[in-house]
Amino acid sequence: MKEGRITVVGLGPGSEETITPEVMHALRCADAVVGYRVYMQAIDRLLPDRAIRVTGGMTEEVARVEKAFALAAEGLHVVVASSGDAGIYGMAPLVFEMHAREPYAGIAVAVLPGISAFQAAAARLGAPISHDFCVISLSDLMTPWPVIERRIRAAADADFVTAIYNPKSRGRYWQIHRLKELFLRSRSAGTPLGIARNVGRADESLLLTTLGAFDPDSLDMFSVMLIGNAATFAARGSMITPRGYRLQESGEAPHGVGQSIMIESFRTIAGMLKRGGDHPPDMLWALIHTIHTTADFEFEELFYASPGAIASWHRQLTAGGAEIVTDVTMVQSGLRKAALERYGISVCCYLGDSRVPEMAEKLGITRSQAGMRLAAREHPHALFVIGNAPTALMEAANLLHRGSFSPMGVIGAPVGFVHVVESKLRLKAACGKTPIAVIEGRKGGSAVAATIVNAAMSLDDARTMKPGRDV
């Protein structure tokens, strides 16, 4: 009597074309085939006439596997069929669990892989799982919901691209709503999200939307959902998660080691932001620069910019001949010199101007205030960048409030404990239509103020997440 054996096979997502050749060979050579009734009907014509068919419904999995071992014990080659890949929410684990028991020790068991539904869905949607990802089933028939929810939280917090199986059924409807709620705590509403239904079948349908916009009630048991990570984007109808290869534009020199490290840092920061997709692109670029300078993710909550401010400054600074006024020379030192030279930007700081001490003493004001008054009079259309002195920012705000000058914009980022918070609130109230950027609260500093300007000058590089050419 020949030795019996069991081969567990994955049938793929639904179409005959996605069954692998080795699985097809196993089906055609089987003495007996065991599987769920729906799957058996789909592959019946592929089986030899002599093969024994063993079918059953949902919840009868144990009985089917017991029958498979009984047939194998008679010396038959038994194929246990599972949809997708048999090892992913399929029959392979159950077969191996039962094989570990003493009565079945003499029967050989092997697995032939298949294309899983989430792989097929990903291929239809583009390239969403090209980086670290995980797969979660929302079915709580065999896994307690608290365990599932803990896994959802972990996947969302860790920024995994996440595939969702069994999102909804007739009796299980609220879990997918809870998943959306949990993911929105860690991912932006604009995170790309793809839904594939009945992949490989005649009624296949695809939907590319966002985490915030998708309707949980539109899903069913035949749907597979893919949620992108912070780097995932949608373009030309496809969902794309960058793998990390460096795209080299035509004629561009290769990145040096330092530039490569900074590029990687910028992409890491983008992936760790809580609401990356919710920030306007120009502000996001300046925010990433700021966090790179400080290694402080609290700046995501503290950074405020007028709509379009960074983009507006980019256009004016790169047009040539622009002026920048700083409150202290430390801000001036932090600006990228090559960019200033390339765009013909002049930078001045009045703190060392001989007129400042005399004006300050005569009017009973600080030197920083006196410097701002002189600068506003002599460079009324400059970009004013204040990273140290709150009195300088208060003076700039007062001048704006009185309509005394109309600068390109004001960056308010003084740091400290006295008048710092108030100076920033005063600027926000007084700016009117003048574009501003403010680091709210007590944090800021000269380096932060300068890096916001550097971000504005290098905004063209935001699309490829490069930190500018002048590093």
TIDOPA-982580 format. One record per residue (C-alpha): chain; x, y, z; residue in three letters; residue number from 1. Coordinates in nm, 4 decimals, always signed. Layout:
TIDOPA-982580
   ch       east      north         up    aa     i
    A          X          Y          Z   ALA   NUM
...
//
This chain:
TIDOPA-982580
   ch       east      north         up    aa     i
    A    +0.0000    +0.0000    +0.0000   MET     1
    A    +0.1407    +0.3381    -0.0990   LYS     2
    A    +0.1902    +0.6065    +0.1642   GLU     3
    A    -0.0831    +0.8664    +0.1835   GLY     4
    A    -0.0120    +1.2375    +0.1849   ARG     5
    A    -0.1916    +1.5692    +0.2066   ILE     6
    A    -0.1136    +1.8734    -0.0045   THR     7
    A    -0.2735    +2.1987    +0.1076   VAL     8
    A    -0.3111    +2.4350    -0.1866   VAL     9
    A    -0.4050    +2.7994    -0.2362   GLY    10
    A    -0.6434    +2.8556    -0.5258   LEU    11
    A    -0.5742    +3.2278    -0.5576   GLY    12
    A    -0.8258    +3.5092    -0.5381   PRO    13
    A    -1.0920    +3.3698    -0.7674   GLY    14
    A    -1.0021    +3.3261    -1.1324   SER    15
    A    -0.8531    +3.0169    -1.2933   GLU    16
    A    -0.5775    +3.2338    -1.4446   GLU    17
    A    -0.4382    +3.3100    -1.0989   THR    18
    A    -0.3982    +2.9454    -0.9951   ILE    19
    A    -0.0280    +2.8657    -1.0019   THR    20
    A    +0.0988    +2.5860    -1.2298   PRO    21
    A    +0.2114    +2.3679    -0.9388   GLU    22
    A    -0.1299    +2.3974    -0.7712   VAL    23
    A    -0.2978    +2.3155    -1.1022   MET    24
    A    -0.0751    +2.0065    -1.1342   HIS    25
    A    -0.1638    +1.8950    -0.7801   ALA    26
    A    -0.5372    +1.9277    -0.8501   LEU    27
    A    -0.5145    +1.7258    -1.1712   ARG    28
    A    -0.3150    +1.4466    -1.0050   CYS    29
    A    -0.5182    +1.4236    -0.6834   ALA    30
    A    -0.6901    +1.1056    -0.5658   ASP    31
    A    -0.9234    +1.3125    -0.3496   ALA    32
    A    -0.9947    +1.6850    -0.3122   VAL    33
    A    -1.1423    +1.8387    +0.0021   VAL    34
    A    -1.2763    +2.1936    +0.0227   GLY    35
    A    -1.5453    +2.4452    +0.0979   TYR    36
    A    -1.8501    +2.3920    -0.1233   ARG    37
    A    -1.8199    +2.7208    -0.3163   VAL    38
    A    -1.4520    +2.6624    -0.3970   TYR    39
    A    -1.5137    +2.3031    -0.5021   MET    40
    A    -1.7786    +2.4129    -0.7493   GLN    41
    A    -1.5328    +2.6593    -0.9036   ALA    42
    A    -1.2585    +2.3996    -0.9599   ILE    43
    A    -1.4650    +2.0870    -1.0281   ASP    44
    A    -1.3933    +2.0841    -1.4008   ARG    45
    A    -1.0194    +2.0925    -1.3293   LEU    46
    A    -1.0288    +1.7704    -1.1261   LEU    47
    A    -0.9891    +1.4182    -1.2693   PRO    48
    A    -1.3130    +1.2228    -1.2914   ASP    49
    A    -1.1754    +0.9549    -1.0623   ARG    50
    A    -1.0980    +1.1995    -0.7816   ALA    51
    A    -1.3124    +1.1778    -0.4669   ILE    52
    A    -1.4867    +1.5056    -0.3877   ARG    53
    A    -1.5407    +1.6022    -0.0244   VAL    54
    A    -1.7314    +1.9280    +0.0256   THR    55
    A    -1.8822    +2.1130    +0.3169   GLY    56
    A    -2.0012    +2.4485    +0.4361   GLY    57
    A    -1.8677    +2.7175    +0.6662   MET    58
    A    -1.7870    +2.6059    +1.0249   THR    59
    A    -1.7304    +2.2472    +0.9010   GLU    60
    A    -1.3555    +2.2887    +0.8550   GLU    61
    A    -1.2509    +2.0445    +1.1271   VAL    62
    A    -1.4723    +1.7691    +0.9874   ALA    63
    A    -1.3308    +1.8220    +0.6382   ARG    64
    A    -0.9713    +1.8001    +0.7582   VAL    65
    A    -1.0492    +1.4875    +0.9601   GLU    66
    A    -1.1898    +1.3328    +0.6425   LYS    67
    A    -0.8755    +1.4378    +0.4524   ALA    68
    A    -0.6537    +1.2558    +0.7038   PHE    69
    A    -0.8792    +0.9502    +0.6942   ALA    70
    A    -0.8443    +0.9340    +0.3151   LEU    71
    A    -0.4689    +0.9892    +0.3344   ALA    72
    A    -0.4472    +0.7053    +0.5839   ALA    73
    A    -0.5851    +0.4795    +0.3085   GLU    74
    A    -0.2844    +0.5685    +0.0928   GLY    75
    A    -0.4463    +0.8439    -0.1139   LEU    76
    A    -0.2953    +1.1739    -0.2247   HIS    77
    A    -0.5441    +1.4222    -0.0806   VAL    78
    A    -0.5543    +1.7873    -0.1820   VAL    79
    A    -0.7085    +2.0286    +0.0670   VAL    80
    A    -0.8159    +2.3370    -0.1266   ALA    81
    A    -0.8256    +2.6857    +0.0219   SER    82
    A    -0.8887    +3.0238    -0.1396   SER    83
    A    -0.6093    +3.2737    -0.1795   GLY    84
    A    -0.3016    +3.1432    -0.0021   ASP    85
    A    -0.3757    +2.8468    +0.2244   ALA    86
    A    -0.1475    +2.9850    +0.4956   GLY    87
    A    -0.3209    +3.3242    +0.5180   ILE    88
    A    -0.6564    +3.2845    +0.6941   TYR    89
    A    -0.6758    +2.9497    +0.5159   GLY    90
    A    -0.6732    +2.5767    +0.5866   MET    91
    A    -0.2981    +2.5176    +0.6253   ALA    92
    A    -0.2780    +2.5996    +0.9986   PRO    93
    A    -0.5633    +2.3629    +1.0844   LEU    94
    A    -0.4092    +2.0803    +0.8801   VAL    95
    A    -0.0748    +2.1241    +1.0543   PHE    96
    A    -0.2353    +2.1471    +1.3981   GLU    97
    A    -0.4107    +1.8167    +1.3413   MET    98
    A    -0.0995    +1.6660    +1.1828   HIS    99
    A    +0.0872    +1.7338    +1.5067   ALA   100
    A    -0.1364    +1.4805    +1.6827   ARG   101
    A    -0.0042    +1.1280    +1.7252   GLU   102
    A    -0.2593    +0.9446    +1.5029   PRO   103
    A    -0.1557    +1.1487    +1.1982   TYR   104
    A    +0.2227    +1.1471    +1.2471   ALA   105
    A    +0.2872    +0.9044    +0.9614   GLY   106
    A    +0.1134    +1.1125    +0.6942   ILE   107
    A    +0.3221    +1.3603    +0.4947   ALA   108
    A    +0.1880    +1.7149    +0.4685   VAL   109
    A    +0.2987    +1.9842    +0.2245   ALA   110
    A    +0.1752    +2.3298    +0.1285   VAL   111
    A    +0.1670    +2.4913    -0.2150   LEU   112
    A    +0.1351    +2.8707    -0.2008   PRO   113
    A    -0.1290    +3.0710    -0.3789   GLY   114
    A    -0.1892    +3.4361    -0.4556   ILE   115
    A    -0.3608    +3.5931    -0.1576   SER   116
    A    -0.6561    +3.8264    -0.2051   ALA   117
    A    -0.4626    +4.1201    -0.0608   PHE   118
    A    -0.1810    +4.0627    -0.3118   GLN   119
    A    -0.4266    +4.0560    -0.5999   ALA   120
    A    -0.6019    +4.3660    -0.4658   ALA   121
    A    -0.2695    +4.5459    -0.4273   ALA   122
    A    -0.1717    +4.4637    -0.7858   ALA   123
    A    -0.5014    +4.5986    -0.9170   ARG   124
    A    -0.4631    +4.9188    -0.7147   LEU   125
    A    -0.1018    +4.9868    -0.8123   GLY   126
    A    +0.1880    +4.9336    -0.5701   ALA   127
    A    +0.0578    +4.9986    -0.2187   PRO   128
    A    +0.2398    +4.7200    -0.0272   ILE   129
    A    +0.5935    +4.7748    -0.1501   SER   130
    A    +0.7144    +4.8574    +0.2011   HIS   131
    A    +0.6443    +4.7133    +0.5489   ASP   132
    A    +0.2831    +4.6029    +0.5780   PHE   133
    A    +0.0520    +4.3889    +0.7879   CYS   134
    A    -0.2777    +4.2051    +0.7389   VAL   135
    A    -0.5638    +4.2117    +0.9897   ILE   136
    A    -0.8948    +4.0264    +0.9839   SER   137
    A    -1.1921    +4.1919    +1.1494   LEU   138
    A    -1.3685    +3.8585    +1.1984   SER   139
    A    -1.4090    +3.7959    +1.5697   ASP   140
    A    -1.5438    +3.4417    +1.5305   LEU   141
    A    -1.2117    +3.2940    +1.6440   MET   142
    A    -1.0271    +3.6011    +1.7738   THR   143
    A    -1.1697    +3.8150    +2.0581   PRO   144
    A    -1.2434    +4.1714    +1.9550   TRP   145
    A    -1.0156    +4.3253    +2.2236   PRO   146
    A    -0.7229    +4.1398    +2.0640   VAL   147
    A    -0.8214    +4.2595    +1.7176   ILE   148
    A    -0.8530    +4.6176    +1.8396   GLU   149
    A    -0.5097    +4.6020    +2.0029   ARG   150
    A    -0.3635    +4.4893    +1.6710   ARG   151
    A    -0.5440    +4.7677    +1.4845   ILE   152
    A    -0.3986    +5.0273    +1.7210   ARG   153
    A    -0.0505    +4.8816    +1.6841   ALA   154
    A    -0.0696    +4.8781    +1.3035   ALA   155
    A    -0.1971    +5.2350    +1.2894   ALA   156
    A    +0.0618    +5.3677    +1.5361   ASP   157
    A    +0.3499    +5.1841    +1.3656   ALA   158
    A    +0.2573    +5.3302    +1.0241   ASP   159
    A    +0.2220    +4.9926    +0.8550   PHE   160
    A    +0.0435    +4.9757    +0.5227   VAL   161
    A    -0.2504    +4.7658    +0.6392   THR   162
    A    -0.4664    +4.5167    +0.4513   ALA   163
    A    -0.8067    +4.4440    +0.6032   ILE   164
    A    -0.9800    +4.1096    +0.5537   TYR   165
    A    -1.3415    +4.0324    +0.6472   ASN   166
    A    -1.4280    +4.3988    +0.7006   PRO   167
    A    -1.8018    +4.3466    +0.7334   LYS   168
    A    -2.0771    +4.0862    +0.7293   SER   169
    A    -2.4502    +4.0824    +0.7879   ARG   170
    A    -2.4097    +4.0531    +1.1651   GLY   171
    A    -2.0744    +4.2273    +1.1986   ARG   172
    A    -2.1126    +4.5892    +1.0946   TYR   173
    A    -1.9710    +4.8165    +1.3641   TRP   174
    A    -1.6109    +4.6909    +1.3696   GLN   175
    A    -1.5123    +4.8625    +1.0456   ILE   176
    A    -1.6441    +5.1929    +1.1832   HIS   177
    A    -1.4252    +5.1436    +1.4908   ARG   178
    A    -1.1229    +5.0676    +1.2725   LEU   179
    A    -1.1699    +5.3924    +1.0815   LYS   180
    A    -1.1954    +5.5832    +1.4088   GLU   181
    A    -0.8750    +5.4260    +1.5433   LEU   182
    A    -0.6750    +5.4819    +1.2256   PHE   183
    A    -0.7773    +5.8472    +1.2077   LEU   184
    A    -0.6123    +5.8981    +1.5455   ARG   185
    A    -0.2742    +5.8100    +1.3909   SER   186
    A    -0.3140    +5.8726    +1.0161   ARG   187
    A    -0.4267    +6.1793    +0.8297   SER   188
    A    -0.7718    +6.1858    +0.6715   ALA   189
    A    -0.6011    +6.2215    +0.3347   GLY   190
    A    -0.4225    +5.8853    +0.3594   THR   191
    A    -0.4892    +5.6919    +0.0362   PRO   192
    A    -0.7171    +5.3909    +0.0787   LEU   193
    A    -0.8058    +5.1275    -0.1781   GLY   194
    A    -1.0977    +4.8851    -0.1824   ILE   195
    A    -1.1063    +4.5825    -0.4108   ALA   196
    A    -1.4171    +4.3680    -0.4336   ARG   197
    A    -1.4336    +4.0212    -0.5923   ASN   198
    A    -1.0867    +4.0497    -0.7448   VAL   199
    A    -1.0477    +3.8105    -1.0369   GLY   200
    A    -1.4200    +3.7536    -1.0799   ARG   201
    A    -1.6619    +3.8864    -1.3378   ALA   202
    A    -1.8060    +4.1489    -1.1028   ASP   203
    A    -1.4691    +4.2815    -0.9835   GLU   204
    A    -1.4733    +4.6456    -0.8724   SER   205
    A    -1.2054    +4.8842    -0.7479   LEU   206
    A    -1.2268    +5.2098    -0.5540   LEU   207
    A    -0.9422    +5.4470    -0.4705   LEU   208
    A    -1.0364    +5.6984    -0.2028   THR   209
    A    -0.8996    +5.8307    +0.1281   THR   210
    A    -0.9193    +5.7221    +0.4899   LEU   211
    A    -1.1382    +6.0177    +0.5769   GLY   212
    A    -1.3725    +5.9845    +0.2794   ALA   213
    A    -1.4380    +5.6112    +0.2605   PHE   214
    A    -1.7804    +5.4826    +0.3697   ASP   215
    A    -1.7528    +5.1829    +0.6077   PRO   216
    A    -2.1049    +5.0741    +0.5176   ASP   217
    A    -2.0036    +5.0237    +0.1545   SER   218
    A    -1.7912    +4.7160    +0.2363   LEU   219
    A    -1.8854    +4.3501    +0.2616   ASP   220
    A    -1.7222    +4.0098    +0.3083   MET   221
    A    -1.6050    +4.0086    -0.0529   PHE   222
    A    -1.4059    +4.3296    -0.0060   SER   223
    A    -1.0376    +4.3682    +0.0753   VAL   224
    A    -0.9261    +4.7109    +0.1932   MET   225
    A    -0.5736    +4.8537    +0.1838   LEU   226
    A    -0.4817    +5.1566    +0.3977   ILE   227
    A    -0.1645    +5.3416    +0.3020   GLY   228
    A    +0.1085    +5.4632    +0.5333   ASN   229
    A    +0.2325    +5.8200    +0.5741   ALA   230
    A    +0.4389    +5.7984    +0.2536   ALA   231
    A    +0.1659    +5.6437    +0.0352   THR   232
    A    +0.0246    +5.8669    -0.2352   PHE   233
    A    -0.2268    +5.8440    -0.5182   ALA   234
    A    -0.1336    +5.9342    -0.8754   ALA   235
    A    -0.2970    +5.8644    -1.2114   ARG   236
    A    -0.5510    +5.6316    -1.0560   GLY   237
    A    -0.2937    +5.4227    -0.8693   SER   238
    A    -0.2060    +5.3824    -0.5028   MET   239
    A    +0.1716    +5.3975    -0.4505   ILE   240
    A    +0.3901    +5.3378    -0.1450   THR   241
    A    +0.7509    +5.4347    -0.2220   PRO   242
    A    +0.9997    +5.1590    -0.1506   ARG   243
    A    +1.2837    +5.4025    -0.0898   GLY   244
    A    +1.4732    +5.3876    -0.4176   TYR   245
    A    +1.6195    +5.7220    -0.5070   ARG   246
    A    +1.4704    +5.8693    -0.8207   LEU   247
    A    +1.7456    +6.0441    -1.0127   GLN   248
    A    +1.6283    +6.3258    -1.2346   GLU   249
    A    +1.7949    +6.3708    -1.5728   SER   250
    A    +2.1186    +6.5650    -1.5489   GLY   251
    A    +2.1172    +6.5705    -1.1692   GLU   252
    A    +2.4385    +6.4822    -0.9886   ALA   253
    A    +2.4255    +6.1862    -0.7476   PRO   254
    A    +2.3617    +6.2692    -0.3836   HIS   255
    A    +2.6593    +6.2890    -0.1507   GLY   256
    A    +2.6653    +6.1022    +0.1794   VAL   257
    A    +2.5532    +6.4049    +0.3806   GLY   258
    A    +2.2698    +6.4855    +0.1421   GLN   259
    A    +2.1561    +6.1217    +0.1420   SER   260
    A    +2.1413    +6.1203    +0.5219   ILE   261
    A    +1.9338    +6.4370    +0.5210   MET   262
    A    +1.6987    +6.2975    +0.2570   ILE   263
    A    +1.6465    +5.9883    +0.4687   GLU   264
    A    +1.5895    +6.2073    +0.7757   SER   265
    A    +1.3289    +6.4163    +0.5955   PHE   266
    A    +1.1417    +6.1076    +0.4784   ARG   267
    A    +1.1550    +5.9596    +0.8280   THR   268
    A    +1.0088    +6.2773    +0.9749   ILE   269
    A    +0.7315    +6.2819    +0.7146   ALA   270
    A    +0.6415    +5.9259    +0.8056   GLY   271
    A    +0.6259    +6.0020    +1.1785   MET   272
    A    +0.3982    +6.3066    +1.1635   LEU   273
    A    +0.0572    +6.2543    +1.3175   LYS   274
    A    -0.1286    +6.4525    +1.0527   ARG   275
    A    +0.1164    +6.4700    +0.7640   GLY   276
    A    -0.1473    +6.4627    +0.4907   GLY   277
    A    -0.3588    +6.7288    +0.6605   ASP   278
    A    -0.0937    +7.0018    +0.6330   HIS   279
    A    -0.0810    +7.2117    +0.3140   PRO   280
    A    +0.2214    +7.1050    +0.1052   PRO   281
    A    +0.4170    +7.4284    +0.1501   ASP   282
    A    +0.3624    +7.4369    +0.5262   MET   283
    A    +0.4452    +7.0649    +0.5506   LEU   284
    A    +0.7812    +7.1305    +0.3862   TRP   285
    A    +0.8633    +7.4073    +0.6357   ALA   286
    A    +0.7401    +7.1921    +0.9257   LEU   287
    A    +0.9669    +6.9022    +0.8247   ILE   288
    A    +1.2620    +7.1431    +0.8097   HIS   289
    A    +1.1760    +7.2727    +1.1565   THR   290
    A    +1.1526    +6.9276    +1.3121   ILE   291
    A    +1.4757    +6.8249    +1.1401   HIS   292
    A    +1.6473    +7.1254    +1.3002   THR   293
    A    +1.5085    +7.0632    +1.6496   THR   294
    A    +1.4310    +6.6856    +1.6631   ALA   295
    A    +1.1130    +6.7960    +1.8392   ASP   296
    A    +0.7819    +6.6649    +1.7040   PHE   297
    A    +0.5859    +6.9032    +1.9280   GLU   298
    A    +0.6434    +7.1593    +1.6541   PHE   299
    A    +0.3687    +6.9864    +1.4561   GLU   300
    A    +0.1278    +7.1354    +1.7119   GLU   301
    A    +0.3099    +7.4668    +1.7471   LEU   302
    A    +0.3761    +7.5581    +1.3826   PHE   303
    A    +0.1251    +7.8022    +1.2347   TYR   304
    A    +0.1423    +7.9610    +0.8905   ALA   305
    A    -0.0989    +8.1724    +0.6918   SER   306
    A    -0.2460    +7.9762    +0.4005   PRO   307
    A    +0.0034    +7.9816    +0.1166   GLY   308
    A    +0.2620    +8.1843    +0.3118   ALA   309
    A    +0.5625    +7.9587    +0.2413   ILE   310
    A    +0.4692    +7.9273    -0.1269   ALA   311
    A    +0.4286    +8.3053    -0.1542   SER   312
    A    +0.7711    +8.3660    +0.0004   TRP   313
    A    +0.9234    +8.1066    -0.2310   HIS   314
    A    +0.7960    +8.2904    -0.5383   ARG   315
    A    +0.9205    +8.6281    -0.4176   GLN   316
    A    +1.2552    +8.5131    -0.2804   LEU   317
    A    +1.3487    +8.3152    -0.5907   THR   318
    A    +1.2393    +8.5910    -0.8301   ALA   319
    A    +1.5607    +8.7779    -0.7511   GLY   320
    A    +1.6479    +9.0974    -0.5638   GLY   321
    A    +1.4440    +9.0236    -0.2498   ALA   322
    A    +1.5381    +9.1511    +0.0969   GLU   323
    A    +1.5403    +8.9789    +0.4349   ILE   324
    A    +1.5591    +9.1566    +0.7714   VAL   325
    A    +1.6609    +8.9600    +1.0822   THR   326
    A    +1.6428    +9.0617    +1.4449   ASP   327
    A    +1.9814    +8.9080    +1.5349   VAL   328
    A    +2.2894    +8.7983    +1.3404   THR   329
    A    +2.2355    +8.4362    +1.4521   MET   330
    A    +1.9309    +8.4188    +1.2242   VAL   331
    A    +2.1363    +8.5661    +0.9427   GLN   332
    A    +2.4069    +8.3023    +1.0004   SER   333
    A    +2.1563    +8.0199    +0.9660   GLY   334
    A    +2.0412    +8.1147    +0.6152   LEU   335
    A    +2.1842    +7.9088    +0.3296   ARG   336
    A    +2.4492    +8.1250    +0.1725   LYS   337
    A    +2.4529    +7.9559    -0.1671   ALA   338
    A    +2.0768    +8.0048    -0.2032   ALA   339
    A    +2.1031    +8.3726    -0.1033   LEU   340
    A    +2.3719    +8.4263    -0.3647   GLU   341
    A    +2.1897    +8.2297    -0.6350   ARG   342
    A    +1.8727    +8.4364    -0.5975   TYR   343
    A    +2.0439    +8.7693    -0.5276   GLY   344
    A    +1.8838    +8.8063    -0.1834   ILE   345
    A    +2.0257    +9.0699    +0.0506   SER   346
    A    +2.0118    +9.0199    +0.4300   VAL   347
    A    +2.0470    +9.2876    +0.6925   CYS   348
    A    +2.0349    +9.3073    +1.0716   CYS   349
    A    +2.0058    +9.6468    +1.2412   TYR   350
    A    +2.1222    +9.5380    +1.5842   LEU   351
    A    +2.4746    +9.6637    +1.5060   GLY   352
    A    +2.3591    +9.9826    +1.3367   ASP   353
    A    +2.5118   +10.2854    +1.5074   SER   354
    A    +2.1746   +10.4657    +1.5076   ARG   355
    A    +2.0050   +10.1948    +1.7137   VAL   356
    A    +2.1492   +10.2700    +2.0625   PRO   357
    A    +2.0750   +10.6404    +2.0282   GLU   358
    A    +1.7158   +10.5771    +1.9187   MET   359
    A    +1.6604   +10.3221    +2.1940   ALA   360
    A    +1.7867   +10.5565    +2.4662   GLU   361
    A    +1.5985   +10.8569    +2.3334   LYS   362
    A    +1.2646   +10.6746    +2.3032   LEU   363
    A    +1.3010   +10.4454    +2.6038   GLY   364
    A    +1.2682   +10.1266    +2.4002   ILE   365
    A    +1.4871    +9.8208    +2.3507   THR   366
    A    +1.7525    +9.8051    +2.0813   ARG   367
    A    +1.5576    +9.5283    +1.9140   SER   368
    A    +1.2536    +9.7552    +1.8886   GLN   369
    A    +1.4641   +10.0397    +1.7525   ALA   370
    A    +1.6153    +9.8075    +1.4927   GLY   371
    A    +1.2695    +9.7011    +1.3752   MET   372
    A    +1.1560   +10.0625    +1.3386   ARG   373
    A    +1.4554   +10.1510    +1.1259   LEU   374
    A    +1.4206    +9.8346    +0.9181   ALA   375
    A    +1.0497    +9.8917    +0.8556   ALA   376
    A    +1.1249   +10.2444    +0.7392   ARG   377
    A    +1.4140   +10.1512    +0.5082   GLU   378
    A    +1.3071    +9.8009    +0.3918   HIS   379
    A    +0.9262    +9.8080    +0.4096   PRO   380
    A    +0.8798    +9.5195    +0.1650   HIS   381
    A    +1.1361    +9.2767    +0.3075   ALA   382
    A    +1.0711    +8.9424    +0.4736   LEU   383
    A    +1.1096    +9.0080    +0.8475   PHE   384
    A    +1.2559    +8.7083    +1.0316   VAL   385
    A    +1.2545    +8.7269    +1.4124   ILE   386
    A    +1.4029    +8.4361    +1.6061   GLY   387
    A    +1.5297    +8.5814    +1.9319   ASN   388
    A    +1.3797    +8.9035    +2.0646   ALA   389
    A    +1.0095    +8.9112    +2.1588   PRO   390
    A    +1.0223    +9.2922    +2.1763   THR   391
    A    +1.1293    +9.2983    +1.8107   ALA   392
    A    +0.8283    +9.0865    +1.7202   LEU   393
    A    +0.5971    +9.3036    +1.9290   MET   394
    A    +0.7296    +9.6099    +1.7473   GLU   395
    A    +0.6742    +9.4484    +1.4075   ALA   396
    A    +0.3201    +9.3542    +1.5111   ALA   397
    A    +0.2466    +9.7097    +1.6268   ASN   398
    A    +0.3745    +9.8519    +1.2976   LEU   399
    A    +0.1552    +9.6089    +1.1043   LEU   400
    A    -0.1443    +9.6988    +1.3177   HIS   401
    A    -0.0929   +10.0687    +1.2469   ARG   402
    A    -0.0423   +10.0031    +0.8756   GLY   403
    A    +0.3057   +10.1540    +0.8902   SER   404
    A    +0.4576    +9.9053    +0.6436   PHE   405
    A    +0.3594    +9.6144    +0.4207   SER   406
    A    +0.6351    +9.3525    +0.4283   PRO   407
    A    +0.6629    +9.0346    +0.2222   MET   408
    A    +0.5853    +8.8576    +0.5487   GLY   409
    A    +0.6862    +8.8082    +0.9105   VAL   410
    A    +0.8297    +8.4966    +1.0723   ILE   411
    A    +0.7827    +8.5062    +1.4487   GLY   412
    A    +0.9862    +8.2486    +1.6402   ALA   413
    A    +1.1432    +8.4110    +1.9472   PRO   414
    A    +1.2204    +8.1732    +2.2319   VAL   415
    A    +1.2027    +8.2334    +2.6077   GLY   416
    A    +0.9729    +8.3102    +2.8980   PHE   417
    A    +0.9088    +8.6868    +2.9130   VAL   418
    A    +0.6676    +8.8395    +2.6560   HIS   419
    A    +0.7360    +8.5515    +2.4147   VAL   420
    A    +0.3862    +8.4023    +2.4015   VAL   421
    A    +0.2237    +8.7464    +2.3966   GLU   422
    A    +0.4424    +8.8703    +2.1105   SER   423
    A    +0.3303    +8.5814    +1.8907   LYS   424
    A    -0.0359    +8.6293    +1.9759   LEU   425
    A    +0.0015    +8.9970    +1.8958   ARG   426
    A    +0.1460    +8.9152    +1.5522   LEU   427
    A    -0.1366    +8.6761    +1.4684   LYS   428
    A    -0.3930    +8.9413    +1.5624   ALA   429
    A    -0.2196    +9.2283    +1.3805   ALA   430
    A    -0.1024    +9.0660    +1.0572   CYS   431
    A    -0.4164    +9.1259    +0.8523   GLY   432
    A    -0.3388    +9.0096    +0.4977   LYS   433
    A    +0.0374    +8.9931    +0.5574   THR   434
    A    +0.1592    +8.6310    +0.5336   PRO   435
    A    +0.3102    +8.5079    +0.8591   ILE   436
    A    +0.4630    +8.1984    +1.0142   ALA   437
    A    +0.4595    +8.1613    +1.3914   VAL   438
    A    +0.5976    +7.9072    +1.6373   ILE   439
    A    +0.3333    +7.9276    +1.9058   GLU   440
    A    +0.4154    +7.9045    +2.2763   GLY   441
    A    +0.7597    +7.9510    +2.4299   ARG   442
    A    +0.9618    +7.7479    +2.1799   LYS   443
    A    +1.1431    +7.8770    +1.8743   GLY   444
    A    +1.4872    +8.0289    +1.8319   GLY   445
    A    +1.7172    +8.1711    +1.5671   SER   446
    A    +1.7837    +7.8325    +1.4066   ALA   447
    A    +1.4110    +7.7675    +1.3720   VAL   448
    A    +1.3449    +8.1098    +1.2194   ALA   449
    A    +1.6265    +8.0602    +0.9683   ALA   450
    A    +1.5179    +7.7096    +0.8725   THR   451
    A    +1.1690    +7.8339    +0.7807   ILE   452
    A    +1.3318    +8.0742    +0.5338   VAL   453
    A    +1.5509    +7.7930    +0.4001   ASN   454
    A    +1.2395    +7.5835    +0.3490   ALA   455
    A    +1.0770    +7.8646    +0.1527   ALA   456
    A    +1.3832    +7.9005    -0.0703   MET   457
    A    +1.3937    +7.5246    -0.1418   SER   458
    A    +1.0216    +7.4608    -0.1871   LEU   459
    A    +1.0824    +7.3324    -0.5418   ASP   460
    A    +1.2527    +7.0301    -0.3851   ASP   461
    A    +0.9527    +6.9331    -0.1715   ALA   462
    A    +0.8091    +6.6968    -0.4333   ARG   463
    A    +1.1118    +6.4668    -0.4178   THR   464
    A    +1.1618    +6.5178    -0.0415   MET   465
    A    +1.5132    +6.6569    -0.0860   LYS   466
    A    +1.6379    +6.9093    +0.1714   PRO   467
    A    +1.7594    +7.1598    -0.0838   GLY   468
    A    +2.0786    +7.1764    -0.2821   ARG   469
    A    +2.2679    +7.3933    -0.0381   ASP   470
    A    +2.3429    +7.1750    +0.2621   VAL   471
//
